[in-house]
Amino acid sequence: ADHEVTHVPVLANPGTIAAPICEPYAVTLDGDTAWVSCFSYNGDFGQGPVIGVDIPSRSLNGKVLALPNSTTASFGEVRDGVMVFAHQNNDGVAFFDVTADPPVLISDVTFLDPTVCALPHVARFSEDGTKVFAVCEGAGHAEPGTFIVIDAAAHQVIGHVALGLYPDDIAIVRLPQ
């Protein structure tokens, strides 16, 4: 079946396909909002912004999540009005209240020890919402990545374990008891 595709610029001056100002990298869906992460950007919104797009109208919704010290926002999830997403170049996981206008940074869990987490790529809430799981790709994609567990209320790392080289996402399977 044919499906309509609409190009929605995430900036007033997005650049060109060959030289984009925001290199769209990841999309996190939240009801009628698509949060678009820029892989590389340094402009009006700070570095590595996550830009809100209203899905029904196919237009920008005016909401921007920006971290002052990170240049790459990655994949995340929204639960009960809180968006959690991984970010790189100041490796960490950010928590934003996306119900506020403008959205408000609640907390930024920054990983200072690269053996715990280097290049976080994705963050997701646990099924019950009490924890956030993050996958870190590993330094230079040559070191083993890690799986991080963060307390969703305290915003603190409560555990981690090494994974193989260059892990990229999370899949959680509940085993029958």
ZITAMO-V860225 format. One record per residue. N is the residue number from 1. RES is the residue in one small letter. PHI is phi in whole degrees, 0 to 359 (NA if undefined). Layout:
n = [N,N]
res = [RES,RES]
phi = [PHI,PHI]
This chain:
n = [1,2,3,4,5,6,7,8,9,10,11,12,13,14,15,16,17,18,19,20,21,22,23,24,25,26,27,28,29,30,31,32,33,34,35,36,37,38,39,40,41,42,43,44,45,46,47,48,49,50,51,52,53,54,55,56,57,58,59,60,61,62,63,64,65,66,67,68,69,70,71,72,73,74,75,76,77,78,79,80,81,82,83,84,85,86,87,88,89,90,91,92,93,94,95,96,97,98,99,100,101,102,103,104,105,106,107,108,109,110,111,112,113,114,115,116,117,118,119,120,121,122,123,124,125,126,127,128,129,130,131,132,133,134,135,136,137,138,139,140,141,142,143,144,145,146,147,148,149,150,151,152,153,154,155,156,157,158,159,160,161,162,163,164,165,166,167,168,169,170,171,172,173,174,175,176,177]
res = [a,d,h,e,v,t,h,v,p,v,l,a,n,p,g,t,i,a,a,p,i,c,e,p,y,a,v,t,l,d,g,d,t,a,w,v,s,c,f,s,y,n,g,d,f,g,q,g,p,v,i,g,v,d,i,p,s,r,s,l,n,g,k,v,l,a,l,p,n,s,t,t,a,s,f,g,e,v,r,d,g,v,m,v,f,a,h,q,n,n,d,g,v,a,f,f,d,v,t,a,d,p,p,v,l,i,s,d,v,t,f,l,d,p,t,v,c,a,l,p,h,v,a,r,f,s,e,d,g,t,k,v,f,a,v,c,e,g,a,g,h,a,e,p,g,t,f,i,v,i,d,a,a,a,h,q,v,i,g,h,v,a,l,g,l,y,p,d,d,i,a,i,v,r,l,p,q]
phi = [NA,280,233,289,238,238,276,239,297,266,220,299,237,283,84,241,299,284,219,286,282,249,266,306,238,219,234,244,271,213,60,271,244,252,269,257,268,268,290,216,192,212,207,302,263,88,262,54,287,246,249,277,238,284,293,300,270,56,216,295,259,85,264,225,254,222,250,291,240,228,255,223,269,232,285,210,205,245,218,51,81,249,260,243,212,278,217,240,74,206,311,180,229,254,243,238,275,270,276,285,229,280,304,242,290,273,198,230,272,259,267,274,258,294,282,276,201,234,59,299,243,209,225,218,286,292,304,270,78,274,227,240,256,229,249,250,290,100,300,60,60,250,260,301,281,222,251,249,243,242,291,291,271,273,58,231,291,246,181,202,214,288,242,284,287,54,292,233,200,238,227,244,242,274,274,296,262]
